[in-house]
Amino acid sequence: MQEKPLFLFCLIFLFAINSYGQKEPRRPNILFIAVDDLRNELGAYEGSQAITPHLDSLAGAGSLFTHHFVQVPTCGASRHAILTGRRPYKPIHLSNRAIEVELSNKPKGTTPESFIHQFKMSGYHTVGIGKIAHSADGLVYGYEEEPSAKKELPHSWSELIFDAGKWKTGWNAFFAYANGENRQSLNKQVKPYEAGNTDDNGYPDGLTTQLAISKLKELKESNKPFLMGVGFFKPHLPFNSPKKYWDLYDRDSIKISDNPNLPENVSKESLNSNGEFNQYALGDEKATVEKSVSDNYAKKLRHAYLAAVSYIDAQVGKLLQHLKETGLDKNTIIVVWGDHGWHLGDQRMWGKHTLFDNALKSTLIIKSPLIDHQQREISTLVESVDIYPTLLEMANIETSSKLDGKSLVPLLNSQPMSKPEVAYSYFKGGISMRTPHYRLTKFFSDEQPVIELYDHTESSEERRNVAAQNPKLVQRLMPLWEKGNTGLYSQPE
């Protein structure tokens, strides 16, 4: 007799008796936490310098994915992929405007616009707080414009709320400094870091935490299952956080990148010009691909990034503590997702916007109360598009939507996945494929070299493009790479 997955047995214990004496499944709540620019930089990850006790504890109780890769290394496009469960199929899917263009103007139909909409259509109360799609507060407007009433995801949220505090608008809050100013108001004449003499609520993510806890208290009294999305801004630039989180670290002991040079035989298409980072005009030094910043400045920037990560860890800790105190933790699935990675001087770059592991590998933690013996650390390669079908299976929701990902529930139950161990990513005229042993990238451009191959059996740091030395290996890998070719670059702009 075939053994049923443990996941199904756990559902037996999630039944309640309604007023008519009939058994009804108690569907799990979902707390989806999106953290901007959070690479594999938690204490739970090997080699990390981050001090993150709350997220480490969550990872120890749930599943920490050590090889999770996003579809696109930029905020809006990465979020479009996870929300829709689809890879990029059109050039706009690589843009921060992907959600605005593809979802914001669509009438309500039978096909959900996002996994959040699918849960809402299935009877969930959905609450959005902060940056879940691309906009800081879920509304469509420019960085320096007044907020509009137009929602990025017009059909997904039962409630869309945000506290912009003294910064007054979502985008001002996103680029906030402790004195109430922001990058826009100061015409970019700002530093890319700040140690604020303030408490947690002196920056917007503290207000987001406060708002989320208040809303959880309301949802506790409801009999309706909920999906709450909480989007934290840090550690996105500027690396600003209360000084007490800077004080957790001894800067002299912070290690800088041990891979600070450009990869050998690299294509110019692969490189990030550091444009986002250099927008902060009062930075101590400019970052260029021609020359690394000084070691002292690299340490300062890493210190700032780590402090911002610790600040977010504290906010997540407050949410987790509230879930425990109210008993909501017993029936709430928790997902913590970083929307992409970040180069902290690695390969002489500062930022995302590349097809290297540093920009594509990000944090993923899933904790489910439905699984008694959850796999603690999962090294299998997974993708952001896998999260949509995973949540549906956990909540026992069916969909007619076409999804590119596969459910991760087997991995959570210590069982193998039914798909090849491969992750596909897209950006700057290139498609990149990651396998357990290699990263193969092909660019659709005239810039040479067109093919890059990085051997992860030799080094995990992608220091040297070895495609020219391994033509037979490239030829062997290309059919698998081709399976990730969505025709993206054959589509008109």
N, C-alpha and C positions, 0 to 999 in steps of 0.2 A: 504493500500500500504506500502511495506517495505521501511523504511527510509534508504537511502544510507549513507555510512560512510562519515564523513566530509572530510576525506583524498581524496576521489574521486572528491569532489566538488572543492577542492583546485587545482586539476590538470587542471581545466578549464582555470585558469588564467595563466597557464604556456605554452601558445601557442604563436608562432611567425609566421609572414608571410614571406615565403621564396621568392626568386626572381621570382618565377612562380606564386605567388599569392596563393599558397596552404598553408594550416595550418599544421604546424609541432609542435610536443610537444618539449618544451624547457626542456630537461632533466636536472635534478639537478646535480650540482657538488658535490663531496664528499671530505671533509677534515677529514681524519682519523688520530687521534693523539694517539699514543701508548706511555704510560709512564711506565717506568720500576719500579717495586716494589712499586707502589702507592696503598696503602690500602685505606680504607675510612677515609682519613686524609686530608680533605679540610674543610675550615671554614663552608661550607654549610652543612656538616654532623654533626649531634648532637654529642656533647661530644668532638669534635676535637679541638685541640689547634692551628691548622695551620692558618696562615695569608695568605689568597689566594683570594684577591678581584676580580681578573679577572675570575678565574674559578667559583667563587661564583656567579658572574654576569651572566656567561653563564648558570649555573645551574638554576638561577632564570628566565631566558628567555626560557630555554628548559626544559628537564626532567632530574631530578636527581634520579638515581636508588639507593635506600638505601640497597637493598638486592640482589646485583649482585654477583654471584659466578663463579669462573673459574673452568675448568675441571681438571687441573693439577697444583699443586703449585710449578712449576719451569718454568723458562722463555721459553725455546725452545719448550717444550711440550704444554704449555698453548697457545703459538702462533700457533702451529700446529693445535690445536683444533679450534681456532677462524678463522684461514685462510681457513680451509677445511670445517668447519661447522660440524665436526664429533667428537664423543667421542673417547677415546682411545680403540682400538680393539686389539692391539698387544703390547708386552712389549716395543718395540722401541718407541711407542707413549708416553711413560712416560719419555723419555730421552731428554736432550737438543739437541741431534743429530737427533731428529725426522724428522725435515724438510730436513736436509742434506740427510738422508738415504732414506726417503720416496718420496721426491719431486725433489731434485736437479739432480738426474740422470735419470729422466723419459723423454722419448721423447714426443713431443707435440702430443696430441690426441684431440678427440672431447670433452672429459670431462675436464673442467678447473681444474688446479692444486690448485687454491685458488679463493676466492671471487674477488680478484684483477684481476686475469686472466679472470674471467667471465665478469667483466666490460670492460676489454680491448677487449674481443671477441664481446662485444655489442657496440663497437664504441667509447669507452672512451679512452682518452689519460691518461696513468697512470704514475705517478712519485713517486719514492721511495727515501726518504731522511732519513738516520739514521737507527735505529734498529726497523724494522717492523717484520721480521722473527727473527731468533735467533742471527745471526751475527750482529756485530755493524754497518757494512756498506753494508750488503746484499751479501757479497762474502764468499766463503767457504775456510777457512784456520784456522790454530790453533792460539792460543793466542800469541805465540812467533815466528810465521812464517811470511814470507813475504806474502803480499796479493796475491791471485790468481785472475784469470779472470773468475773463475767459479761462476755463480750466484746461490744463494740458491733457488730462484724462477725463473728458466730460461725463463719462458713464460709469466710472469705476468707484467713485467714493460716495458713500452715504454721508460722510462729513469730511470736509477738508479744512483744517484749522492750523493756525500758526501764530506765534507771538514774536513780532519783530522788535519789541522793546523800544529802547531809545533810538534805534536805527530806522524805525518807521516803515521800511519796506523789506521784503524778503531778500532782494539782491543787495541792498545796503548791509543787511545783517550777515549775508554770506561773506562779504569782504570786510567784516567789522574789526574795528580797533576799540580798546576798552573805553576811550574817551567819548564814544558816540559817533566818531567819524568813520569813514570807510574809504576804500581804495578810490572809488569814483569821486567822492566829495573832495578828496585831496589830490585829484588829478594825477594819481599814480606816484606822487612824490612821497612814497612810504617805504618802509623796510619790509622785507619778506618774513619778518618774525617779530614777536613781542611777548615779553614776560609781564603780564598785566598785574598791577597791585590791586587785585579784586578777588572776590569769591567766585564760585562756579557760575553764578547767575550774572556775572559781569560780562559774559560773552553769550551769544545766542544759543549755543548748544545746551547751556544750563537751563535756559528758559524752555527749550524744547523738552527737556527731561521733566521739568516741573509740569508742563502742560500734559505730557503723556501720562504721568502718574495720576493727575487729576482725572483724566479721561478714563483710565483703567478703573478708578474707584466707581465711576458711573457704570461702566460696562459690567462690573462685578455684580451689580444688582439686576442685570438683564438676563432673561432666559435665552436670549438669542446668541448664537456663536458669533464671534467677531474675528476680523482680520485687521490688525493695526499695523500700519507702516510708520516707522520712525526713522527719519533721515537726518543723520548728524553731518555737520559741515567739515569738521576737522578730522584728519590732519591736512585737508586741502589748504593751499596757500591762501592768505598768509599764515605762517605757522605761529598762530597766536594762542596763548592759553594763560591761565592764572599762574603767577610766579611759583606757587607752591608745587606745581608739577615740574617746573624747571629744577626746583631744589631737590627733587628725587634723584637727580643725576650728578655725578662728578664729571665735569666736562673733560678733565685731563685723562680720564680712563675710557672715554668714548672712542671706539675704534672707527676709523673712516674706511671707505671702500678699499678692499684689496684688489679691485679690478678697475683702476681709474683711467686706463688707456683705451683708445679706440680699438675695436677688434681688428685683427689683421685681415686684409683682403675684403674689407667691408665696402658695400655699395653706399654711395651718398644718400640713396633713398632710405637707407636704414636709420639715418641719424636724426636726432632731435636737436633743433637749433637752439633750444633753451629759451625760446621766445616767451612762453608763459612766465617763466621764472624771472626773466629780465624786465618784465613789465613793472616790477617793484623797483622804482628808479633809485631809491636811496640804499639799495643793498651795498654791502661793504665792497663787493667785487662783482664784475660781470662774469657770467659763465659762458664760455665759448667751446666749440669742439676743437679749436686749435690749441688750447692750453687749459690745463686743469686749474681750478681755483686753489688757493693756498690751503695747506693742511689745517691751519687755524680756523679759516673760514668754513672749511668742510666740516670741522668738528662743531662749530657753532650752529650750522644749519642742521646737522644731524641731531644735536641737542634739542633744537627747536621742534623738529619733527617728532622726536621721541616724547617730548613734553606734551605735545598736542595729542599724541596717541594715548598717553596716560590720562589726560583730561577726559577723553572719550571713554576710556575704560571705567573711570569713576562714574560717568553718567549711566553707562550700561549697568554698572553695579547697583545703582539706585533703582533702576527698573527691575532688575532681577530680585532685589530685596523686597520690593513691593509685591511682586508676583508671589513670592514665598509667603509673605505675611498675610496676604489675602486668600491664599490657597489656590490662586489661579494657575500656579505653576504645575499643578497636578493634571491640568487638561489644556495646556498651552504649548504648542510647538514653537520653538524659538529658532530663528535663522539670523545669523550675523554675516553680512556679505560686504566685501570691499569691492567698489565698482571697477577698480583696476589697480595695477601696481604703480610704482614710482621709482625712477632712477635717483638715488641719493649720491650722485657723483660717480656711479657705476658707469663704466664705458665712456667717461667724461661727460655725462649728461645729467641734467637736473630736470625731472619732469616725467611725464608719460609719453604718449605719442610715438612709440616705436613698436616694432614687432620682435622685441627681445623678451626673454623670461621676466626681466625686472619690471617691465611695464604691463605684462599680461598676466602674471601670477598674482593672485590676491587672496585675502582672507576669506575663508568660508567655514562656518561652524553651524551645525544643525543639532539641536537637542529636541528629542521627542519623548513625551511621557507614554507613548504607545508601545515603546520597545523596552523590555526589561533589561536586556543585556546588549546594549548598543555598542557597536564597534567604536573604540576610542580614538584611534588615529588611522586615517585612511590615506594611503599613498597612491592609490589608483588615480590616473588622470581623469578629471571631470571638467565640465564646462558650465558656464552660467546658464545656457539654455536648458540644462538638465534640471534646474530648480523648479520651473513651472510644473512639469509632470510629476516631480517628487511630491510637491505640496498637494496636488490633486489626488494622488494615490493615498497619501496619509489621511486625507479628509474623506476618502471614498467618494470622490466627485468624478463624474465622467464628462468628457468634452468632445465636441465634434471638430474642434480647432486642429489645424495641421501644425504639429510641433516638431522641431528638429532635434530636441533633446530626448533623453531617456531617464526614467525614474531612477533615483539613487537609493531607493528603499532597500534593494538587495544588498548594497554595500553597507548600509546601516545595520543590517541583520547578519553581517559577516558572510554574505554570499556573493558570488561573482556577478558582474554585469553581463548583459546579453549583447553588448556592442563592443567593437574594437576599442582598445585603450588609446584614444587619439583625441586631440583638441585642435580646433581650427580657429584662427584669428585673422583679422582683415584690417588693413590700413595703408594709406599712402601708396596706392597702386600695387600692393602686395597681398598675397595670401600666405599665411604661415601655418605649418602643421607641426604640432608637438607630439612626439611619441615618447615612451619611457626612455629611449636611448638617444633620440635625435630631435633637432629642430630644423625643418626644411622650409625655406621661404623662397618664393618665386615672385619677382616683380614684373609687372606689365609696363615696362618702360625701356628706353634706349640706354639708360645709365647702366654701365657695367660695374660689377658682375650682376647678371640677372638672377642667378641662383646663389643662395647662401645655405650652407649646411654647417650646423654646429653639433659636435659630437659630445653628448652628455655622459658617455662612458669614459671620456678623456678628462672633461672638466664641466662642472655645472655652471660655469660663469660665462660661457659663450665668448671666449677670448679670440677665437680664430675661425674664420670661414674656411672649411676644408673641402668645399664642393669640387674645386678643380683637381684635387688630389684623389677624389673618390667618385669618378664618373659612373662606375657600375653600381655603387650604393645609391647614388642619386637616381639612377634609372630604375632601381628596384623599389625605391620609395615613392616615385612619382605616381603610380596608379592609386595609392592610398591618398596622396595629396590631392589628386584629381577629384576624389569623392567630396572634398570640401569646396570645390570650385562651383559656386552658385551661379556663375555667369555674371557676377557683379560688374566686372570691368568690361563686359561687352554691351552693357546698358548705356543709353544716352544720359548725359548729365541732366 
